Amino acid sequence: MKQKRFLLTEDRIPRQWYNIQADMPVKPLPMLNPSTGQPVKAEDLYPIFAEEACRQELDTEHRWFDIPEEVVEQYAYYRATPLVRAYGMEKELDTPAHIYFKNESVSPVGSHKLNSALAQAYYCKMEGVTNVTTETGAGQWGTALSYAARLFGLEAAVYQVRISYEQKPYRRSMMQVFGAQVTPSPSMSTRAGKDILTKSPHHQGSLGTAISEAVELARMTPGCKYTLGSVMNHVTLHQTVIGLEAEKQMELAGEYPDVVIACFGGGSNFGGISFPFMRHVFSGERKTRFVAAEPESCPKLTKGEFRYDFGDTAGYTPLMPMFSLGHEFTPANIHAGGLRYHGAGVIASQLLKDGYMEAADISQHDSFAAGCMFARCEGIIPAPESCHAIAATVKEALKCKESGESKVLLFNLSGHGLVDMSAYDQFLAGNI
C-alpha cells in the first residue's frame, strides 16, 4: 500500500503568541543596566526598541499576547506553513523513527525570520518610527526585516557580518532589492566599527560587531529604532506561531513528538518550535525532549559559561544572564552565518540550566553531509543553519535504529539554502 505523505496545513492562523516566561518554573534572571547594576525596566529599552516590543520583552505574567490583525493579514500570505512527514529520510536511514519537519522555507523570504520582522516593523510603524536598523549574519534576518520594512513604509539599514557579506552576495542583493541599505560590519561608519577595525584591521566581523553598529546608528538617528532577529525574548515570542501550528498539525497526523529539534544561534527558531510543546512538560502532561543543535565552532551551549554578559561586542546592550563564550569572541568563518553568535538567549539559557532542554554541537562537515542527504531524499536544499538540525535529527533517528524504538522526531526546517549554493560548492569540492 502506498504511503500517504502528510503535507498538513491548518486554515486558522494562531491569533496569539505564547509567552513561556509566564509558565517557567524558574523565571529568568533580570537583564541589568551596566551603568547602575539594577534590573532593566521597559522604559530603559524604549530608546532602542519599539515600546510594545520592550513591554513584551520583560513580561513574565501574561501567557498570551494578541497578534495584531495587520500582522495576521501578512502571515496569511504564507502561514500556516506545512508540516511534512519525511518518508524519504526515514527510508534512507532505515529507521523505525517517524520524522516530521516544519517547513518554514516557504515564507516570501525563505526562512522563519519573517514571523518576527513583520511584528517589529508593525510596532515601529504604529509608534511613528520612520527608520529601522538591524544586524544580520547569513542574511536571512536582514532580508526579512528589509521586506517587512518595505511593507510598512519604513527605511531599513542593515549591517551584515563582513565574512557573510562576502560569502553570500545574493543575500545582500535580496536586501537591496527590497530597498535596504546594506553595510559590511565592522565598518568605518560608526564609532564601534572604527574602534574594532583600529584594533583588528582585518576583522571579518561577527553578529556582536554588527549589533554594536546597528544599535549605535539607532541611538544617533532621529526617528530610528533597532530591531533584532534573535536572542531577545520578544523575538522568540513572535516565533511561537511555528510551534503552535505544529501542535495542531501533529494532532491531525495522530502523533506527538518525543523529541523536538532545531538549530541554535541566538534561540529564536529553537524557541519558536519548542516552547509551545515545552509548556506541556512543565505541567507534567508530556516528557518530550528538546535538542538545540549548534555549530561546534561556536559552542556557547555545550562549552560556554552561564554568566552576565553583553549581547554585543562594544558593550552597548544591557547585561544579559546567558550561556556565553564572551562578547569579544569571534567565531570561525563557517558558512552557517546565522549561528555565529557568542551567546544564547536569556530564556533558553535558563531552560538549559534547569535541564528542560539539551544541546548538541555539530561539525560543519557533518551538517552539510546531512543537508545533502536531506535534499536528495526530500527535494529541499536546506540553509546551512538548518543543516545542523537535520544532522542532530539523523543522530536521534540512528539511535532509534539501534534500539528498535519507534520515536516521533520533529525538527524545524528554518529556511532553504537556494542562495547558499557557494557553500554547497565548497562542500562538494571537498573544501569543508
Phi, psi and omega in degrees: 000132182291133181287143176271130180266120183283121168239078193272133174230162180234123184299323185270114176288140176307138180259358178220149170266152181260127179259100184294338182301329181292335185254352184296130178302323175239117181291149176298149173296153182286150167291150183243143171287118185296339181280324185250339185077007181264154178303140180289138173256160182305318183294338176294334183266349184304322181295344184254307186255164170302141187298321180295323177297324179295319179294319177296322183304317189257003183282120178245011186248320187269123182286332188228139174239130178295137175275125180304143183301324179296328177285319177302319180299323178285322175304325185298344177291336184217352179255150002285143177280154185291145164256126189239133171278119186274069181298321181297319178294318178300316181294317181298321182273351180051050185247147174282353180294147171262118185251128175237151171223143175270121189265089178278358181287351184276000178293161181305331181257003173086011179205173179290346189300334183295335182303322179266329180300318179297318180295313183292320178296320179298312181298322178296315180299316181295337181272355181090011177290144179250335183229144173232151178225155181199176172247164171206147177266269180293337177117351181298314180292316179301320178296315181297315181293322179299316179293314181296320178299318179297319180300324184257015173073033180250151173270137184240138173236126186240128171262115181256134178310128190304317182296323177287325176304322181276322183285329190235068184297332182284334171297316177301317180298319180299316179298319181291324175302321179281359173100008182276153170269125185243128182233130176290140182242137007283150182232176177264012184271352179226160177297320180298316181295318179298319180296319180294316182289329176295320180284319182223088186302335182253024181301128182272000175088163175206169175299329178296319179291319182293323177298315180304314182293319181293318179297317180299316180298318179297320180293326188268352186249120177299141178070022184238139175233153178268141176236146185234142186265354180198191173071304187288153183297319183292332178292313178296323176306311182296329183283351182292353172302331181297305183291325179295319175294316183299324177304310181294322182290322176296325177296319177297327179282347180077023181224169178219137185290134171276329180223132175245131189229142173205154175290163187220118171247287172252339173121001187290314182282330174298309179295325182300317180272332188274318193298320177299325177285327185293333180298334179281339172286318177303320184280350181087003181286328185227165178233036181298141172266151180230123186241122176262123183258112181244161177286141181292344178276352178217064192269064183295328181280321184271335182229000179282174180248137177280114183196171172282132180208161175284151177275355181224170185288321185279347180083032178276336186276167170297162173282130187242135177281106187205161169286125188217151172263004182102134188291348176263003179293132176246112182292163174295158185278058179285162183283342178278071186299332181288349181254003184272066181231141190284339186230169178249152178303155184301315183294310181299323180297316179294320180294322177294316179301324183268002174083015180274348177217166179226169184228150175226134176262136188240134177286155180298321180296313181296324181293317180290325177298318178293321179296319178294318177300315180299316181299320182289332181270325190244353175079012179237126175274114186277155173298151178306326177296312181297332179302330179294320177294322179295317179299319178293325177293321177302316180299317179294321180294322179289329173298320178296323178297318181291321184270341184082006180280142179256077180274158176259120182249134178232125174232159180262119171274093191289340179183165177269165183247028186290343173251019177242023188292337176297327177293317176295324176301318179296320179293313182294334178277358179081019183262008175244000000 
